[in-house]
Amino acid sequence: MPVSNSSPLIHLARLGKLRYVREAFPSLIVPGGVRHETIERGKTSGHSDALLLEKLEKEGWLKVAGFNRPSSEKVARELADVVGRGEAEAIALAVERHDRLLIDDQKGRQVATLYGIETTTTLGLLFELLINGILPKADYRRNVRNYAAQGWIAPDVVQEFLDQGERVE
């Protein structure tokens, strides 16, 4: 089961695509710091995606996991000086569990790669859903464009994902 950082959860919730992710994965794992960022702070800020994520947690699909080894806690503390707290915990948890990590932040992806962790971005996950036949092509195109409209991604990267999506049969 993949471990997720905050941004893919938030973006996928806002795009309305978590139901597709639920088809792809029996559950997602998040560390406590990610839960705090997405649900607790999200609710305090009045974000509806936080309520959806809390509902998914109550249903048991979104699972909060702690560390089983003190060395993982140490890695998370050390990485918090390099990336944010949630990202540091997500990376350390993915390392401990030997699981893939859903993360958008470039620096976080680079750090995870140094630890030998496979990473997938929000756009990468949308593409994966498309090629696995879970997300229809029209939804894929619309959601890549909607995601890009948020201004978080470079236009050339967006175009690359749109082009790749067109090549999927």
C-alpha positions in Angstrom: 0.0 0.0 0.0 1.4 3.4 -0.9 2.3 6.0 1.6 1.1 9.5 0.7 2.2 13.0 1.5 -0.3 15.8 1.8 -0.3 17.4 -1.6 -1.5 14.4 -3.7 -4.3 13.8 -1.2 -5.4 17.4 -1.3 -5.2 17.7 -5.1 -6.9 14.4 -5.8 -9.7 15.3 -3.3 -10.2 18.7 -4.9 -10.2 17.1 -8.4 -12.8 14.6 -7.2 -10.5 11.6 -8.1 -10.1 9.8 -4.8 -12.8 7.4 -5.8 -10.6 6.3 -8.7 -7.6 6.0 -6.4 -9.7 3.8 -4.1 -10.2 1.5 -7.1 -6.5 1.3 -7.6 -5.4 0.8 -4.0 -7.1 -1.1 -1.2 -5.9 1.7 1.1 -3.4 4.6 1.5 -1.1 5.0 4.4 -0.2 8.4 5.9 1.9 9.4 8.9 0.5 11.5 11.7 2.1 14.7 10.3 0.3 14.3 7.0 -3.0 13.6 8.8 -2.5 16.8 10.8 -1.8 18.8 7.6 -4.6 17.4 5.5 -7.4 16.9 8.0 -6.8 18.9 11.2 -5.4 22.1 9.6 -7.7 21.6 6.6 -10.8 21.6 8.8 -9.5 24.6 10.8 -9.1 26.4 7.5 -12.5 25.4 6.3 -11.4 23.2 3.4 -14.0 20.6 2.3 -11.3 18.2 1.1 -10.4 17.8 4.8 -13.8 16.5 5.6 -13.7 14.1 2.7 -10.3 12.8 3.9 -11.6 12.5 7.5 -14.5 10.5 6.1 -12.1 8.2 4.2 -10.1 7.7 7.4 -13.3 6.8 9.4 -14.2 4.3 6.7 -10.7 2.7 7.1 -9.4 3.4 3.6 -7.1 6.2 4.7 -4.9 4.7 7.4 -2.7 6.6 9.8 0.4 4.8 10.7 3.2 5.5 13.2 6.8 4.3 13.0 7.7 0.9 14.2 11.4 1.6 14.6 13.2 4.4 16.4 15.5 4.7 13.5 12.5 5.8 11.3 11.7 8.6 13.9 15.3 9.7 13.7 15.2 9.8 9.9 12.0 11.9 10.0 13.5 14.3 12.5 16.7 14.8 10.4 14.7 15.2 7.2 12.5 17.8 8.7 15.4 20.2 8.4 15.5 19.6 4.7 11.8 19.2 3.8 8.5 19.9 5.7 7.4 17.8 8.7 4.7 15.9 6.8 7.1 15.1 3.9 9.8 14.0 6.3 7.5 11.7 8.1 6.0 10.3 4.8 9.5 9.6 3.4 10.6 7.9 6.6 7.4 5.8 6.7 7.8 4.8 3.1 11.5 3.8 3.8 10.4 1.8 6.9 7.6 0.0 5.0 9.5 -0.3 1.7 6.4 1.2 0.0 5.9 3.6 -2.9 5.5 7.3 -1.9 2.9 9.7 -3.4 4.6 13.1 -3.3 4.6 16.2 -5.5 7.4 18.3 -3.9 10.5 18.1 -6.1 12.9 18.3 -3.2 10.9 15.6 -1.3 11.0 13.3 -4.4 14.8 13.8 -4.7 15.3 12.9 -1.0 13.0 9.9 -1.3 14.9 8.7 -4.3 18.2 8.9 -2.3 16.6 6.4 0.1 15.7 4.1 -2.8 12.0 4.9 -2.6 9.8 4.9 -5.8 7.8 8.1 -6.0 4.7 9.1 -7.9 3.3 12.6 -8.3 -0.3 13.6 -8.6 0.0 13.8 -12.4 1.8 10.5 -12.4 -1.0 8.9 -10.4 -3.6 10.3 -12.8 -1.7 8.8 -15.7 -1.4 5.5 -13.9 -5.2 5.5 -13.4 -5.6 6.2 -17.1 -3.3 3.4 -18.4 -4.9 0.9 -16.0 -8.3 1.7 -17.4 -9.7 3.2 -14.2 -9.8 6.8 -15.3 -11.5 7.6 -18.6 -9.4 9.6 -21.1 -11.8 12.6 -21.1 -11.6 12.8 -17.3 -7.8 12.5 -17.5 -7.4 15.4 -19.9 -9.9 17.6 -18.0 -8.2 16.8 -14.7 -4.7 17.4 -16.0 -5.8 20.8 -17.2 -7.7 21.6 -14.0 -4.6 20.6 -12.0 -2.4 22.8 -14.2 -4.8 25.7 -13.7 -3.8 25.8 -10.0 -0.4 27.0 -11.2 1.6 24.3 -9.4 3.1 22.7 -12.5 5.2 23.8 -15.4 3.4 24.1 -18.7 5.9 21.8 -20.5 5.3 19.1 -17.9 1.5 19.5 -18.3 1.9 19.2 -22.1 4.0 16.1 -21.7 1.3 14.4 -19.6 -1.4 15.4 -22.0 0.7 14.0 -24.9 1.3 10.8 -23.1 -2.4 10.5 -22.3 -3.3 10.8 -26.0 -1.0 7.9 -26.8 -2.9 5.6 -24.4 -5.2 3.2 -26.2 
